[in-house]
Amino acid sequence: MTKKTDWTGKAAMAGAAIGSAALAAALLYASRRKERAEKTEPKAPPADAPETD
């Protein structure tokens, strides 16, 4: 029974490490995406826009 406990503990630690890495990657992705969205906001047309047909 001790062998099962030994590898399950290691598996739990590995799972926690993978989960933490996935969470960190998701946060980085979201912050980069937010920065890009802020940079590419549509610019308001100038107040003195010339009329064209």
PyMOL CGO cylinders between C-alpha atoms (Angstrom):
from pymol import cmd
from pymol.cgo import CYLINDER

trace = [
    CYLINDER, 0.00, 0.00, 0.00, 2.91, 2.38, 0.58, 0.3, 1, 1, 1, 1, 1, 1,
    CYLINDER, 2.91, 2.38, 0.58, 3.95, 2.19, -3.08, 0.3, 1, 1, 1, 1, 1, 1,
    CYLINDER, 3.95, 2.19, -3.08, 0.54, 3.43, -4.20, 0.3, 1, 1, 1, 1, 1, 1,
    CYLINDER, 0.54, 3.43, -4.20, 0.66, 6.33, -1.75, 0.3, 1, 1, 1, 1, 1, 1,
    CYLINDER, 0.66, 6.33, -1.75, 4.18, 7.19, -2.86, 0.3, 1, 1, 1, 1, 1, 1,
    CYLINDER, 4.18, 7.19, -2.86, 3.37, 7.56, -6.56, 0.3, 1, 1, 1, 1, 1, 1,
    CYLINDER, 3.37, 7.56, -6.56, -0.01, 9.21, -5.97, 0.3, 1, 1, 1, 1, 1, 1,
    CYLINDER, -0.01, 9.21, -5.97, 1.67, 11.91, -3.92, 0.3, 1, 1, 1, 1, 1, 1,
    CYLINDER, 1.67, 11.91, -3.92, 4.15, 12.53, -6.73, 0.3, 1, 1, 1, 1, 1, 1,
    CYLINDER, 4.15, 12.53, -6.73, 1.33, 12.56, -9.26, 0.3, 1, 1, 1, 1, 1, 1,
    CYLINDER, 1.33, 12.56, -9.26, -0.54, 15.10, -7.17, 0.3, 1, 1, 1, 1, 1, 1,
    CYLINDER, -0.54, 15.10, -7.17, 2.54, 17.32, -7.02, 0.3, 1, 1, 1, 1, 1, 1,
    CYLINDER, 2.54, 17.32, -7.02, 3.03, 17.02, -10.78, 0.3, 1, 1, 1, 1, 1, 1,
    CYLINDER, 3.03, 17.02, -10.78, -0.63, 17.85, -11.35, 0.3, 1, 1, 1, 1, 1, 1,
    CYLINDER, -0.63, 17.85, -11.35, -0.37, 20.92, -9.15, 0.3, 1, 1, 1, 1, 1, 1,
    CYLINDER, -0.37, 20.92, -9.15, 2.75, 22.07, -11.00, 0.3, 1, 1, 1, 1, 1, 1,
    CYLINDER, 2.75, 22.07, -11.00, 1.08, 21.61, -14.38, 0.3, 1, 1, 1, 1, 1, 1,
    CYLINDER, 1.08, 21.61, -14.38, -2.03, 23.42, -13.16, 0.3, 1, 1, 1, 1, 1, 1,
    CYLINDER, -2.03, 23.42, -13.16, 0.05, 26.32, -11.88, 0.3, 1, 1, 1, 1, 1, 1,
    CYLINDER, 0.05, 26.32, -11.88, 1.92, 26.58, -15.18, 0.3, 1, 1, 1, 1, 1, 1,
    CYLINDER, 1.92, 26.58, -15.18, -1.34, 26.52, -17.12, 0.3, 1, 1, 1, 1, 1, 1,
    CYLINDER, -1.34, 26.52, -17.12, -2.78, 29.26, -14.94, 0.3, 1, 1, 1, 1, 1, 1,
    CYLINDER, -2.78, 29.26, -14.94, 0.31, 31.43, -15.36, 0.3, 1, 1, 1, 1, 1, 1,
    CYLINDER, 0.31, 31.43, -15.36, 0.21, 30.94, -19.14, 0.3, 1, 1, 1, 1, 1, 1,
    CYLINDER, 0.21, 30.94, -19.14, -3.47, 31.87, -19.26, 0.3, 1, 1, 1, 1, 1, 1,
    CYLINDER, -3.47, 31.87, -19.26, -2.85, 35.06, -17.29, 0.3, 1, 1, 1, 1, 1, 1,
    CYLINDER, -2.85, 35.06, -17.29, 0.04, 36.07, -19.56, 0.3, 1, 1, 1, 1, 1, 1,
    CYLINDER, 0.04, 36.07, -19.56, -2.06, 35.39, -22.66, 0.3, 1, 1, 1, 1, 1, 1,
    CYLINDER, -2.06, 35.39, -22.66, -4.97, 37.44, -21.32, 0.3, 1, 1, 1, 1, 1, 1,
    CYLINDER, -4.97, 37.44, -21.32, -2.79, 40.39, -20.36, 0.3, 1, 1, 1, 1, 1, 1,
    CYLINDER, -2.79, 40.39, -20.36, -1.06, 40.44, -23.77, 0.3, 1, 1, 1, 1, 1, 1,
    CYLINDER, -1.06, 40.44, -23.77, -4.38, 40.23, -25.54, 0.3, 1, 1, 1, 1, 1, 1,
    CYLINDER, -4.38, 40.23, -25.54, -5.71, 43.13, -23.46, 0.3, 1, 1, 1, 1, 1, 1,
    CYLINDER, -5.71, 43.13, -23.46, -2.64, 45.25, -24.28, 0.3, 1, 1, 1, 1, 1, 1,
    CYLINDER, -2.64, 45.25, -24.28, -3.05, 44.58, -28.00, 0.3, 1, 1, 1, 1, 1, 1,
    CYLINDER, -3.05, 44.58, -28.00, -6.75, 45.48, -27.86, 0.3, 1, 1, 1, 1, 1, 1,
    CYLINDER, -6.75, 45.48, -27.86, -5.93, 48.78, -26.16, 0.3, 1, 1, 1, 1, 1, 1,
    CYLINDER, -5.93, 48.78, -26.16, -3.30, 49.61, -28.80, 0.3, 1, 1, 1, 1, 1, 1,
    CYLINDER, -3.30, 49.61, -28.80, -5.60, 48.92, -31.73, 0.3, 1, 1, 1, 1, 1, 1,
    CYLINDER, -5.60, 48.92, -31.73, -8.64, 50.84, -30.52, 0.3, 1, 1, 1, 1, 1, 1,
    CYLINDER, -8.64, 50.84, -30.52, -10.36, 52.59, -33.40, 0.3, 1, 1, 1, 1, 1, 1,
    CYLINDER, -10.36, 52.59, -33.40, -9.38, 56.21, -33.55, 0.3, 1, 1, 1, 1, 1, 1,
    CYLINDER, -9.38, 56.21, -33.55, -12.12, 58.81, -33.50, 0.3, 1, 1, 1, 1, 1, 1,
    CYLINDER, -12.12, 58.81, -33.50, -12.49, 60.74, -36.75, 0.3, 1, 1, 1, 1, 1, 1,
    CYLINDER, -12.49, 60.74, -36.75, -11.21, 64.31, -36.59, 0.3, 1, 1, 1, 1, 1, 1,
    CYLINDER, -11.21, 64.31, -36.59, -13.77, 67.03, -35.90, 0.3, 1, 1, 1, 1, 1, 1,
    CYLINDER, -13.77, 67.03, -35.90, -12.90, 68.86, -39.14, 0.3, 1, 1, 1, 1, 1, 1,
    CYLINDER, -12.90, 68.86, -39.14, -13.21, 65.84, -41.43, 0.3, 1, 1, 1, 1, 1, 1,
    CYLINDER, -13.21, 65.84, -41.43, -13.50, 66.92, -45.06, 0.3, 1, 1, 1, 1, 1, 1,
    CYLINDER, -13.50, 66.92, -45.06, -16.67, 65.85, -46.83, 0.3, 1, 1, 1, 1, 1, 1,
    CYLINDER, -16.67, 65.85, -46.83, -15.99, 63.48, -49.69, 0.3, 1, 1, 1, 1, 1, 1,
    CYLINDER, -15.99, 63.48, -49.69, -18.28, 61.79, -52.18, 0.3, 1, 1, 1, 1, 1, 1,
]
cmd.load_cgo(trace, "trace")
